């Protein structure tokens, strides 16, 4: 129990510091810390990440930062795709699932490093634009297709790896829309809360065994850690936070690759 409490606080702190992307560490933390398989860790990780995201989303709604129509479209599509990702995860050998997760983490880490070094071109054509007169999305077919596509990828990754999907939603919205960064993070958190909750339900309906006590403790600790991380984030440079997060991702990914190679 003490291990799950410590892991939850650490994951929550990273989630609070990084915005919507820190939840990617929840599954490997449980794999290494608790000795679970990825299939065992994914539902518990999703419970914690969804709970933490819900707190952040509520704050975003209160501050009117959430693009709720866009979030609901992404979440609706994501919820329909999540079961497919979950079935694929159940069919994959543990070592290949771990290796795939590690590769995803390395991709996220490389993107953070490129972003930190200003080597990434963010001048892509904006598909989703905010109408300056209404302050809302100018809805059209390309905008709807973009958001649906983001939701589909998020849902599949949620079911496959037990992650929230912020590492998909945030960079895609930042690259292809003109929503402010605060709005992107708040919208992403709402999507994560909804799709993550559906992922937990999917796992339970397919017979996943989840300890209510461990899950509740891990989720509560994650929320405490997230609040602490958000407070710390105000005093730290975003560039330094991203660099530190990238280093952690690389180290954990290497650990997963070694673990999968020795399995």
C-alpha positions in Angstrom: 0.0 0.0 0.0 2.8 2.4 0.9 4.4 1.8 -2.6 1.1 2.6 -4.4 0.8 5.7 -2.3 4.3 7.0 -3.1 3.9 6.1 -6.8 0.5 7.9 -7.0 2.0 11.1 -5.5 5.0 11.0 -7.8 2.8 10.4 -10.9 0.3 13.1 -9.8 3.2 15.6 -9.4 4.5 14.9 -12.9 0.9 15.2 -14.2 0.5 18.6 -12.5 3.9 19.8 -13.7 3.5 18.7 -17.3 -0.2 19.5 -17.9 -1.9 16.7 -19.7 1.0 14.4 -20.6 2.3 13.1 -17.3 -0.2 10.2 -17.2 1.9 8.2 -19.6 4.2 7.3 -16.7 1.4 5.8 -14.6 1.5 2.3 -16.2 5.3 1.8 -16.2 5.3 3.1 -12.6 2.9 0.3 -11.5 4.7 -2.3 -13.7 8.1 -1.5 -12.0 6.8 -0.5 -8.5 4.2 -3.2 -8.0 5.5 -5.9 -10.3 2.3 -6.1 -12.3 1.9 -6.8 -16.0 0.9 -4.0 -18.3 -2.6 -5.5 -18.6 -2.9 -5.5 -14.8 -1.6 -2.0 -14.4 -3.6 -0.3 -17.2 -7.0 -0.2 -15.5 -5.6 1.1 -12.2 -3.5 3.7 -14.0 -6.6 4.8 -15.9 -8.6 5.2 -12.7 -6.0 7.5 -11.3 -5.3 9.5 -14.5 -9.1 9.9 -15.2 -9.7 11.1 -11.6 -6.8 13.6 -11.8 -7.9 14.8 -15.2 -11.5 15.3 -14.0 -10.2 17.7 -11.3 -8.2 19.7 -13.8 -11.1 19.7 -16.3 -13.5 21.0 -13.6 -11.1 23.9 -13.0 -10.9 24.5 -16.7 -14.7 24.5 -17.0 -15.0 26.9 -14.1 -12.5 29.3 -15.8 -14.3 28.8 -19.2 -11.2 27.5 -20.9 -12.6 24.2 -22.1 -13.8 23.8 -25.8 -16.5 21.5 -24.6 -18.1 20.8 -28.0 -14.7 19.8 -29.4 -14.0 17.8 -26.3 -17.3 15.9 -26.5 -16.7 15.0 -30.1 -13.2 13.7 -29.4 -14.5 11.8 -26.4 -17.5 10.3 -28.2 -15.2 8.9 -31.0 -12.6 7.9 -28.5 -15.1 5.9 -26.4 -16.1 3.9 -29.4 -12.5 3.0 -30.3 -11.3 2.2 -26.8 -12.6 -1.4 -26.7 -10.7 -2.2 -29.9 -7.5 -1.0 -28.3 -8.2 -3.1 -25.2 -8.8 -6.2 -27.3 -5.5 -5.7 -29.1 -3.7 -5.3 -25.8 -5.2 -8.6 -24.5 -4.0 -10.4 -27.6 -0.5 -9.0 -27.7 2.4 -10.8 -25.8 3.6 -8.9 -22.8 7.1 -8.3 -24.2 5.7 -6.8 -27.4 3.2 -4.6 -25.5 6.0 -3.3 -23.2 8.3 -2.7 -26.2 5.5 -0.8 -28.0 4.9 1.3 -24.9 8.6 2.1 -24.7 8.7 3.2 -28.3 5.7 5.6 -27.7 7.5 7.1 -24.7 10.7 7.6 -26.8 8.6 9.4 -29.5 7.1 11.7 -26.9 10.5 12.4 -25.4 12.1 13.2 -28.8 9.3 15.6 -29.6 9.8 17.3 -26.2 13.5 17.7 -26.8 12.9 19.1 -30.4 10.4 21.5 -29.0 12.7 22.6 -26.3 15.5 23.2 -28.7 13.2 25.2 -31.0 13.9 22.7 -33.8 10.3 21.8 -34.4 8.3 23.7 -37.0 4.9 24.6 -35.6 3.8 26.6 -38.7 1.5 23.9 -40.0 -1.7 25.0 -41.7 -4.4 25.5 -39.0 -7.4 23.3 -39.7 -9.5 24.3 -36.7 -9.8 28.0 -36.2 -11.5 30.2 -33.6 -14.0 32.7 -35.0 -12.8 36.0 -33.6 -16.4 37.3 -33.5 -17.9 34.4 -31.5 -14.8 33.1 -29.7 -15.9 29.6 -30.8 -14.6 27.1 -33.3 -15.6 27.7 -36.9 -17.1 24.3 -37.5 -16.7 22.7 -40.9 -15.9 19.2 -42.3 -12.1 19.5 -42.0 -12.4 20.7 -38.3 -14.8 17.8 -37.4 -12.5 15.3 -39.2 -9.4 16.5 -37.4 -11.1 16.3 -33.9 -12.6 12.9 -34.7 -9.2 11.6 -35.8 -7.6 12.9 -32.6 -10.3 11.2 -30.6 -9.9 7.9 -32.5 -6.2 7.8 -31.8 -6.7 8.8 -28.2 -9.3 6.1 -27.7 -7.1 3.4 -29.2 -4.1 4.3 -27.2 -6.2 4.5 -24.0 -7.5 0.9 -24.6 -4.1 -0.4 -25.8 -1.7 1.1 -23.3 -3.9 2.4 -20.4 -2.8 6.0 -20.9 -4.8 9.2 -20.9 -3.8 10.4 -24.4 -2.7 13.9 -23.5 0.5 13.3 -25.4 -1.7 12.9 -28.5 -4.3 15.5 -27.9 -2.1 18.4 -26.8 0.5 18.4 -29.7 -2.2 17.8 -32.3 -4.4 20.6 -31.1 -1.4 22.9 -30.8 -0.2 22.1 -34.3 -3.5 22.2 -36.2 -5.7 24.7 -34.3 -5.3 28.2 -33.0 -6.7 27.5 -29.5 -4.6 28.9 -26.7 -2.3 26.6 -24.7 -4.4 26.9 -21.6 -7.5 26.1 -23.6 -5.8 23.1 -25.2 -4.7 21.6 -21.8 -8.2 22.2 -20.3 -9.9 20.6 -23.2 -7.5 17.7 -23.3 -8.1 17.0 -19.6 -11.9 16.7 -20.2 -11.3 14.3 -23.0 -8.9 12.2 -20.8 -11.4 12.1 -18.0 -14.2 10.9 -20.2 -12.3 8.4 -22.4 -10.2 7.2 -19.4 -13.4 6.4 -17.5 -14.8 4.5 -20.5 -11.5 2.6 -20.6 -11.9 1.5 -17.0 -15.4 0.4 -17.7 -14.3 -1.5 -20.8 -11.6 -3.3 -18.8 -14.1 -4.2 -16.0 -16.6 -5.5 -18.5 -13.9 -7.7 -20.1 -13.1 -9.3 -16.7 -10.2 -7.2 -15.5 -9.5 -7.7 -11.8 -9.0 -4.4 -10.0 -8.4 -4.0 -6.3 -10.7 -1.2 -5.1 -8.5 -0.4 -2.2 -5.3 -0.1 -4.2 -7.1 1.8 -7.0 -8.7 4.3 -4.6 -5.4 4.9 -2.7 -3.4 5.3 -5.9 -6.1 7.7 -7.4 -6.2 9.8 -4.2 -2.4 10.0 -4.0 -2.3 11.0 -7.7 -4.8 13.9 -7.1 -2.7 15.1 -4.1 0.4 14.9 -6.2 -1.2 16.7 -9.1 -2.3 19.6 -6.9 1.2 19.8 -5.5 2.7 19.6 -9.0 0.4 22.4 -10.3 1.6 24.6 -7.4 5.2 23.9 -8.2 4.8 24.5 -11.9 4.2 28.2 -11.2 7.7 28.5 -10.0 9.5 26.4 -12.6 10.5 27.1 -16.2 8.4 25.3 -18.7 11.5 24.5 -20.7 13.2 22.9 -17.7 10.1 20.9 -16.8 9.9 19.6 -20.4 13.6 18.7 -20.5 13.3 16.9 -17.1 10.2 15.0 -18.3 11.9 14.0 -21.5 14.8 12.5 -19.5 12.5 10.6 -17.3 10.6 9.2 -20.3 13.9 8.1 -21.9 15.0 6.3 -18.8 11.7 4.6 -18.2 11.5 3.6 -21.9 14.9 2.0 -21.7 13.9 0.1 -18.6 10.8 -1.2 -20.4 12.9 -2.2 -23.4 15.3 -4.1 -21.2 12.4 -5.7 -19.3 10.8 -6.8 -22.6 14.1 -8.2 -23.9 14.7 -10.3 -20.8 11.1 -11.5 -20.6 
